Amino acid sequence: MAFPAEMEAIDVSPEMLTLVGAGDVGGHRWPCRTVAFEFDDQLQCTFHAAPTPSKLNLRREDTRLIMIVDRAACARLYGSDPEFEDGATYLLPPELRSIALAIRDCRMLPEAAVPYRLAKSIEFVCEILGVLGAGKLVAAGNGSLSLADYHRISAARQLIDHHWEEPLSLSTIARRCGLNRSKLSRGFRELYRCSVTEALSERRLSEARRQAKRRKATGRRTPKSHQQGRARARRITGMPRRRSSISG
């Protein structure tokens, strides 16, 4: 199939450029210090922390969609530098997929399509930053699990991050997140490159280190609950009392 020379460009603002359709990214004006959201034909979204034309021209589908955004604008909307992983591909929840689809497959007359896509582009960036901030943006794995399962595994990670003081076990976490142990173990490692036990141990040790620094700065004793959390972390990892990092 012969592709047009350049993708269609929607100049959203000095801080954002949206590219749609077939072709390469062309010589359009880019915002300063850009990041990019690149969508495949299944509307999975890949984040690029330092995009270049050559990197974004690797794909040649005829249903391309790319949003190029000023990093400072993302930080302003998010409240800090967004914690997307460079090169990671994310599974979009239905509400974000519908926005991306509306931009990509818009069939309006050009006079209406341009302002419509412009508004939808801004909406998408605001919404994906909100989903990221809420901890509901899930990285794609190898496709062995459903989107619903990935969301449950993401919930397991949030459970570890926010309820690390509780006596959590693999079985407890799996039950509270609606997964069986096998699927949780496999999916967690697929998404986070570590086991559930390793993530829980690291979270407890991280909190223990933070409390130790605070205690040293203020001269206050560590609360009993944090001492218990630190002791649980040592038991899980089999570490001696003075050791403060996870082996393996």
C-alpha positions in Angstrom: 0.0 0.0 0.0 1.3 3.5 -0.9 1.2 5.8 2.1 0.9 9.6 2.0 4.1 11.5 2.5 3.1 12.9 5.9 0.5 12.3 8.5 -2.3 14.9 8.9 -1.3 17.4 11.6 -3.6 19.1 14.1 -1.8 22.1 15.7 -3.5 21.9 19.0 -1.4 24.6 20.7 2.2 25.7 21.0 2.4 22.9 23.6 0.8 20.1 21.6 0.7 18.6 18.2 -1.6 15.7 17.1 -0.7 13.6 14.1 -3.3 11.3 12.4 -3.5 8.8 9.6 -0.9 7.2 7.3 2.6 8.5 6.4 5.5 9.7 8.4 5.6 12.3 11.1 6.9 14.9 8.6 8.5 18.2 9.3 5.9 19.8 11.5 6.7 22.1 14.3 7.2 20.2 17.6 6.7 21.6 21.1 9.8 22.1 23.2 11.1 19.2 25.4 8.5 16.8 24.0 7.0 13.5 25.1 4.8 11.4 22.8 1.8 9.1 23.1 1.8 6.7 20.1 -1.1 4.4 19.4 -1.1 1.1 17.5 -4.0 -0.1 15.4 -5.5 -1.8 18.6 -5.3 1.6 20.4 -2.7 0.4 22.9 -0.7 3.5 23.8 3.2 3.6 23.9 4.8 6.4 25.8 8.1 8.0 24.5 10.0 10.1 27.0 12.3 11.5 24.3 10.7 11.0 20.9 12.4 11.5 17.6 11.0 11.5 14.0 13.0 8.3 13.3 11.7 6.5 16.4 8.1 7.5 15.6 8.4 6.5 11.9 9.1 2.8 12.7 5.5 2.0 12.4 3.7 2.4 9.0 0.1 1.5 9.7 -2.6 3.5 7.9 -4.5 4.1 11.1 -1.8 5.9 13.1 -2.3 8.4 15.9 0.4 10.2 17.7 0.2 13.0 20.3 3.3 15.1 20.9 3.2 17.2 24.0 5.4 19.6 25.9 6.7 17.8 29.0 6.3 21.0 31.0 2.6 21.1 30.1 2.1 17.5 31.3 3.9 18.3 34.6 1.7 21.4 35.0 -1.5 19.4 34.5 -0.3 16.5 36.6 1.2 18.5 39.4 4.7 16.9 38.9 6.6 15.1 36.2 4.3 12.2 35.2 5.7 8.8 36.1 5.2 7.1 32.7 7.8 4.5 31.8 9.7 5.3 28.7 8.9 2.8 25.9 6.1 1.1 28.0 2.8 0.3 26.3 -0.3 0.8 28.3 -3.8 -0.8 28.0 -6.3 2.1 27.8 -9.5 1.8 29.8 -12.7 2.1 27.8 -13.2 5.9 28.4 -9.7 6.6 27.0 -10.1 4.3 24.1 -13.3 6.1 23.1 -11.5 9.4 23.0 -8.6 8.1 21.0 -11.0 6.4 18.6 -13.0 9.6 18.1 -9.8 11.4 17.2 -8.4 8.7 14.9 -11.6 7.8 13.0 -13.3 11.2 12.9 -15.5 11.4 9.7 -16.6 15.0 10.1 -16.1 17.6 7.4 -12.7 19.2 7.7 -14.2 22.5 9.1 -15.7 20.5 12.0 -13.1 17.8 12.3 -10.2 20.1 13.1 -11.7 21.8 16.2 -13.3 18.5 17.3 -9.9 16.6 17.1 -8.2 19.6 18.8 -10.6 19.5 21.8 -10.5 15.7 22.0 -6.7 15.8 22.0 -6.6 18.1 25.0 -9.3 15.9 26.7 -7.2 12.8 26.2 -4.0 14.2 27.7 -6.0 15.5 30.7 -7.8 12.2 31.2 -4.7 9.9 30.8 -2.9 12.0 33.4 -5.9 11.6 35.7 -6.0 7.9 35.2 -2.3 7.7 35.9 -2.6 9.7 39.1 -5.4 7.4 40.3 -3.2 4.4 39.8 -5.5 2.9 37.2 -3.3 2.9 34.1 -2.1 -0.6 33.4 1.0 -1.5 31.4 0.5 -4.2 28.7 2.1 -7.5 29.3 2.5 -10.3 26.7 -1.3 -10.6 26.1 -1.8 -13.7 28.3 -4.3 -11.9 30.6 -7.4 -9.8 30.0 -7.7 -6.1 30.7 -9.9 -6.9 33.7 -7.2 -9.1 35.1 -4.5 -6.5 34.6 -6.7 -4.0 36.5 -7.0 -6.6 39.3 -3.2 -7.0 39.4 -2.8 -3.2 39.4 -5.2 -3.2 42.4 -2.9 -5.8 44.1 0.0 -3.4 43.7 -2.0 -0.6 45.2 -3.0 -2.9 48.1 0.7 -3.6 48.8 1.6 0.1 48.5 -1.1 1.4 50.8 -1.7 -1.5 53.2 1.8 -2.8 53.7 1.4 -2.8 57.5 -1.4 -5.5 57.3 -0.5 -9.2 57.6 -0.7 -9.7 53.8 0.1 -12.9 52.1 -0.1 -14.1 48.5 -3.4 -15.8 49.2 -4.9 -12.8 51.1 -3.9 -10.4 48.3 -5.3 -12.8 45.6 -8.6 -13.2 47.4 -9.0 -9.4 48.0 -8.3 -8.6 44.4 -10.5 -11.4 42.9 -7.7 -13.5 41.4 -6.4 -17.0 42.0 -2.8 -17.3 43.3 -1.4 -18.6 40.0 -2.8 -15.8 37.9 -1.8 -13.1 40.4 1.8 -14.5 40.6 2.2 -14.8 36.9 0.6 -11.5 36.0 2.3 -9.5 38.8 5.8 -10.6 37.6 4.8 -9.9 34.0 3.8 -6.3 34.9 6.2 -5.4 37.6 9.2 -7.6 36.9 9.2 -8.9 40.5 7.2 -11.3 42.7 4.4 -10.3 45.0 6.6 -11.2 48.0 9.5 -9.1 46.7 7.2 -6.1 46.1 5.7 -6.4 49.6 9.2 -6.8 51.2 10.6 -3.8 49.4 7.6 -1.7 50.3 8.0 -2.5 54.0 11.8 -2.0 53.9 11.4 1.3 52.1 9.0 2.5 54.8 11.3 1.2 57.5 14.2 3.2 56.0 12.0 6.3 55.8 11.0 6.0 59.4 14.6 5.5 60.5 15.6 8.7 58.7 12.7 10.6 60.4 13.5 9.1 63.8 17.2 10.2 63.4 16.1 13.7 62.3 13.6 14.2 65.2 15.0 12.0 67.9 11.7 10.1 68.2 11.3 6.4 68.5 9.8 4.3 65.7 6.1 3.5 66.2 5.5 -0.1 67.2 3.5 -0.7 64.0 6.5 0.2 61.8 8.8 -2.0 64.0 6.4 -4.9 63.3 6.3 -4.1 59.6 10.1 -4.1 59.5 10.2 -7.4 61.4 7.8 -9.0 58.9 10.0 -7.8 56.0 13.0 -9.5 57.6 11.0 -12.7 58.1 9.8 -12.8 54.5 13.2 -12.2 53.0 15.2 -14.2 55.6 17.4 -11.2 56.2 19.5 -10.5 59.3 18.5 -7.6 61.5 21.0 -5.1 60.2 20.6 -5.8 56.5 18.4 -3.2 54.7 18.2 -4.3 51.0 16.5 -7.2 49.2 18.8 -9.9 47.8 18.2 -11.4 44.4 
